[in-house]
Amino acid sequence: MHSTSVKLPPKRPAATWSPAPVRFRLISYNIHKGIGGFDRRYRPERIIETLAACRVDVVLLQEVDDGVPRSDHHRQVDLLGDALGFPHRAFQASVKVSRGAYGNAILSRFPLAKVEHVDLTVPLKKRRRALVADCRLPFEHARRLLLCNLHLGLAGFERKMQLRRLLGSGVLVHHHPIPVIAAGDFNDVYHTLCRRVMRPAGFETARRLKTFPALLPLRGLDHVYFRGGLRLVRSFAPRTPPAPHASDHLPIVAEFEVAVPA
């Protein structure tokens, strides 16, 4: 009897499981201290309603009041955070007024750590700062995300100096490998900062959207930039009520997908 040898197919390598990417939604919004751009009335409930309708995870706000008479002496970072249920908050008082101050704020459903303030002030110009926070995405395969919230100056040369100072600061240099989002009121009407400063630094833009003035938007002053393992799913400037009346700017909403390590 002759034995017949059967050739078995080569073993395939074990399949490697890669977790699916996760998504989060961010909004950048110059709230104009909660004062409507058309009726000039202080109505923080309109800001709250606009933010609530967008169902976001991270909120970057500019022109946020703290203890100023025009906004009923509210500490707006807590007023908005409490109303919307955002437990993690950071505030930056950039400009002092006779009573109180205003500046940038971050609200987040995710923990914030290592909050830093980067001075962007150009001599003889209004004081400007960037609010930077290390955000921890609380997924099974958690990743860090660096948030940069900024409100740039009115002059073109001023804005370039401010952005280059931020990008060259130790805050961003030391966090280079991780995803970064830089968003806010760039006052960049012609989108020149994108091609001259942000793209050379490796950033992509979340579309060019018209946000100012809110009632009839003609200019794209507000922008969201990102780099490092993030993919833009979609972005838009919501115009549903009461957004056109809540501030003199419309917000920008950007939804991202972040890759998780296998």
N, C-alpha and C positions, 0 to 999 in steps of 0.2 A: 504494500500500500504506500502510495506516495503522498507526502504531506504537501499541501499547497499553501504557500505563503501569501498572505493578503496584505497589501500595502495600505496602511491607514493614512488618511489625509493628515497633513501636518497640523499640529495644535495651533489654534488661534490664540493670540494673546488675550488675556482677560480684559473684558470691556472696562474702560475707565469711566466712572460717573462724574459728570461735571454739573454742578448746581446751576440752575437757571438764573439768568441775570435778574436783578431786582430793580424796582422802579421807585422813584420818589418825585414829588412835585414841589417846585419852588416858585415864589412870587417876589418880584422887585417892584417897589411902589413908593413914589414920592407923595406922601399923604398931605403935604402943604399944611401941616399942623391940624388937620381935620377941618380946615376951612374951605368951603366950596369955591371953586374957581369962578363960578358964574354969579351966585347970590351972595358970596362973601360971608356966609353964616357958618358958625362953628357947630357942626353936627357930627360928632364922632360916631354916632350910630350908623351913618352912611358908610364910613370906612369899615366898620365892623361887618355890616351886611355884605359889602363888596368882597372882603376877604373871606367871609364864611362861604359865599357862593362858589368860590374858586377851589375849595377843598384841597388846600395845600398842606405840605408837611413842614416847609421852611419858609419864613417870611423875612425879607430884607426891606427895611423901611428907611426912608430919608425924610428930613424935616419933621422930626418927632419932638414935641414939646415936653418940657419937664418943669412944672411949677410956674408957668407963665400966665399972667392975667387973661390974655386973649383966649386961652383954652381952659378957663375956669380953674387954673392952678393944678390941672390934672398931671399926674405922672403917666404919660400916655403909654409908655412901654408896658406898664402894669394894667392900665385900663383895658388896653387891647388884648393883652395876654390873658387876663382873667376872663374877659368876655368870650374869647375864642378857645380857651382851654389849652393854651400852649404853656407847658410847665417850665421850659428852659428859655431864658431871656438874657440879653446883654444890651446895654445902652451906652452910648458915647455922647457926652455933652461937648459938641464941637464949638458952638457959638454961644457966648454969654450975652444976655440982654439985661436991661435994667433990673428986672426981676425974673429969675429963672434962666433957662438955657434951652437950646434945641440942637439936635444932631441926628445920628444914625442909631438904628436899633435892629436887633435880630431876635425873632421869636422862632422857637423850634419844638417839634414833638420829640426830637432826638437830643440826647445830652450834648451840651457844649462844654468844651474844655479849652484851657490856654487862650483865653480872650486877650487880644493885644490891640494896641492903638498905634497906628502909624501916622506920624505927622506929615501932612502933605502941603503945609502952608508955604506959599510963595511970598517973599517980602513985599510989603505994601498992598497985599491982597487980603481978602477975607480968610479967616482961619478955616482950614480944611483938614480933615483927618479921615483915615480909613479904619473901619471896625473889622477886625479879623478874628475869626473863631474856628477852633478845631472841632468839627462836628462828628460824632460817632454814630454811624448808621447801625441801629440795633437789630440787624438781621442775623441769621444763624452763622453766616460767614461775614462777620461785621467788617466794614471798611471805614477808614477815616476819610473825611471830606473837609477840605479847607474852604471856608467861606470868607469872601472879601466884600464888604459893603461900603460903597463910596459915593460921594457927591462932589463932583469936580467943579472947577472954577468956570468963569464966564469967558475968559480970554483963551484963544487957541494955544499960545505959547505956554500959558499957565497949565492947561490940561495935559500937554505933553510932558512937562516937567513933573507933574504930579504922578502920572501913570508910570513914568520911568523910575521915579523914586520908589514907588510901591513895588514894582517888579524887581528892582535891584536890592530891596530891603532883605535883611536876614530872615524875616518872617517867611517870604516865599522861597528864598534860596534853600533854606533848611528843610522845606517841605516839598521839594521838587518832585519826588517820585509819586506823591499821592494826588488824587483828583483835586482840582481847584475850580471854584466858580467865583468870578469877579463880576459883580452886578451893581447897578445903581443908576443914579442920574448923572450921566456923563456930559450933559450939555453939548453933545457932539452932533450938531445939526447935519453936517455933511458926511458923517461916518468916516472921517479921515483917520481917527485914532485906530480904527480896525486895521487898515492896511499898513499904517506907518509904525504902530507900536504893538498892538495885540497879536496880530498874525506872526510877525517876526519872533515873538516870545512863545509861540506854539499854541496860541488860543484860537478857538473857533467861535463864531458868533451864532447866537440862537435867533437868527433872522433879524432883518431890519424892520421894525414895526413903528408905526406912527402913534405917538402917545401924548402929544401936546399941540394945542390946548385940548383938554379932555372933551369938551362939548363938540368940537369939530377938529379932530386931530390932523395936523398938517406936517408936524415935524417929529422925527425920531430922536428924542433927547435921551431916552432911557435904553439901556442895553444889558444883555446877559452874555457873558463870555465864559468859556469852559475849556479845560484840557485835562488829559491824564485819565484814561479809562472810562470816560463818560460818553454816552451816545445820546444825542438829542432825539426824543421821540416826537415831540411837537412843541410849538410855542404859539402864543396868541396874546392879543391885548383885548381883554374883555370889555364890551361896551354895554352890557346889559345893565338895567337900572339897579342901584343908583350910581354906578361907576362914573358916568359922565358929569355928575353933579357933586360927587363926594370930595374931589380934589381938583386942582388945575391940571393934573397929569392922570393918564390912564395907567394902570399897572401892566406889567408883563408877567405872564405865567409861562414857565418852562418845565416840561416833564422830561426826566432823564432816566436812562437805563444804565446801571453801573454793573460792570462785570465783576463776578466774584471768583476768587481763586479756586481752582479744582483741587 
